[in-house]
Amino acid sequence: MLIREEGMLSAADSFWIFSFHSQHCLLFFNKTMEDVSPDTETPLVGPSLLERRVRQRNPKVVVREVFLAGFDMNEDSTPSPHQHLNDTVGANLTNEPEFTVELMGRQLGKDSFAISVAAAVTFLAGAYQISMAVFRLGFVSVYLSAPMLDGFATGASFTILTVQAKYLLGLKIPRHQGYGTVVVTWINIFANIHKTNLCDLITSATCIIILVVGKEIQERYKDRLKIPLPTELVVMAGATLASHFGEFNTQYHSSVSGHIPTGFIPPQVPVFSMMSRVVLDAIPVAVISLAFTVSLSEMFAKKHGYTVRPNQEIVAIGLCNVVPSFFHCFTTSAALAKTMVKDSTGCQTQVSSLISALVVLLVLLFFAPYFQALQKCVLACIIIVSLQGALRKFRDVPAKWRASRTDAIVWLVAMSTTALISVELGLLVGMVFSMSCIIYETQNPKVSLLGRVSDTNLYEDIEEYKNLTAPGWVKIFRFQAPLYYANKNAFLRSLYKAVGVEPFLELTKRKKAEKKDKKQAMTNGEKPNFDVFVGVGKKELEFHTIVLDCSAIPFIDSTGMATFTALVKEYKEISVSVLLACCNTSVIDALQKGEFFGRNNKDTSSLLFYTVHAAVLHANRAAEVSKAEDSVV
């Protein structure tokens, strides 16, 4: 999986890079999969022990399978760790045959085996995506929130930057596998900083300055430029010429790309026997590429005024993975950087991609060998500078915090988990934490008591607005969240706290007072009058009605309906009425199906009102009628 800025490489880019791989070229090999440099003091062990160690360290899928197959992951060494050492100490290891693995009746070297693993992952990712489209699972992408995706992309970009940092300094340090790659890598870099290759350092500084200046010019004068500036191509060509004529590899021991064969290898069916080992690893790759594709599609659809069908996008990206897997390609997805460049230059059709593919084809067939003197630090500079779009999002954190603290926290959690622990765990933690924040918001929503705007029929939050008048003997309560099983208790707690009366405790208090007065009367030889006791308890309350403003409740489930029913019953026992106002149709339908309004909805007119003001007027009229009846009695 190749991440370029906040997106991924397009199919053309993936085909270009993997075509280089097809002839055992290491130009981009160390840029796309994490190689392991075993400690020279570690003794050789059997494959079973190696497999246990690798799985405990949780490496990426390609490097894991390559390492388990027995290949040497040290990019600077030629012998494999599973080749038998010669008995003679001064034996020449370079004369030994290349270590190969038999797969589908063919002997594969290290690069060819890595291609087979990646092609299997690509095929499975495409198959997963097509299956998601068949089962209409396009809605799943909505659970990948924008803050989580931005944080994940930034964290992944920082991880890529860390991996490439050693090439800027010309250091040859082992690449850490598993959790904490960023931390361990930077510790190793500072521990070996004294071994910096000055030639690579000077070249890296020069290339970064040129690339950054070129991008700034491109950004500032993009309206005047007819075509994008080929800064990367100029840097690669200039650095290659300088390295070739300056003999940087022999004179200054600078690491270069080496031999780059041209041409393509013929199409081949993915290795199905390998798929059983990578069946789980392809799932996050499929989900991530799908999320980026759908997100970018919706972003540009909103900009240009057209609609996007997620399931159709899933089919398209799935086919873009299944078909290229027969041509030795990486998993592909939408590329934000390239899409924005093409959008800014006025591209509207796929003809632009066809032209880009033709240019890449010329490089593959004719010009690739001319780049064998290119230093690896130059490639690292191009990758690092291309990440500046994602890394600039650090500047947006204060604005995110001011706009929404929840979104800012989600971004920080996803970014830090991805960068400091691992990419896969960052995606998982980001998704779970983002959804947990939504659940927390529904379980702890804003609640308020409402007051009347003077001389109007409008009611608003007393704490948010000034000059509001609370209606006498009526409490108006607003709950701004759906009422369902997870936040039922939060709803009851907030209601009891707002009105100041919990019916069960109030009823218990009255019963204790009644029992005490009865006992006192019996002690004095008097006959207790229970009606007086009840009347006294009723006058202690400051209200006779609770109006529930349901305008901010989008839906309720059976638990919510049962909560409403219990509230009406419990408050009725202490002579307090509970009325509903401003319910939407889904809430009304749920209440009617649960017979909240009685059989045949006979109590609808006395419990349900279209406005809060209508409920308040009804409550006051009912209280006056009840008071008149009590006076007559």
ABEGO torsion letter per residue (X at the ends): XBBBEABBBBAAAAAAAAAAAAAGBAAAAAAABBBBBBBAABBBBBAAAAAAAAAAAGBBAAAAAAAAAGBBABAABABBAABBBBABAABBAAABBBBBBBBGGBBBBAAAAAAAAAAAAAAAAAAAAAAAAAAGAAAAAAABBAAAAAAAAAAAAAAAAAAAAAAAAGBBBBBBBEBGAAAAAAAAAAAAAAABBAAAAAAAAAAAAAAAAAAAAAAAAAAABABBBBAAAAAAAAAAAAAAAAGAAAAAGBBBAEBBBBEBBBBBBBBAAAAAAAAAAAAAAAAAAAAAAAAAAAAAAAAAGBBBBAAAAAAAAAAAAAAAAAAGBBBBBBBAAAAAAAAAAGBABAAAAAAAAAAAAAAAAAAAAAAAABBAAAAAAAAAAAAAAAAAAAAAAAAAAAABAAAAAAAAAAAAAAAABBAAAAAAAAAAAAAAAAAAAAABBBBBBBBBBBGBABBBBAAABBGBBBBBGBBBBBBBBBBBAAAAAAAAAAAAAAAGBBAAAAAAAAAAAAAAAAAAAAAAGBBBBAAAAAAAAAAABABABBBBBAAABABBBAAAAAAAAAAAAAAAAAGBBBBBBGBBAAAAAAAAAAGAAEBGGAAAAAABBABAAAAAAAAAAAAAAAAAAAAAX
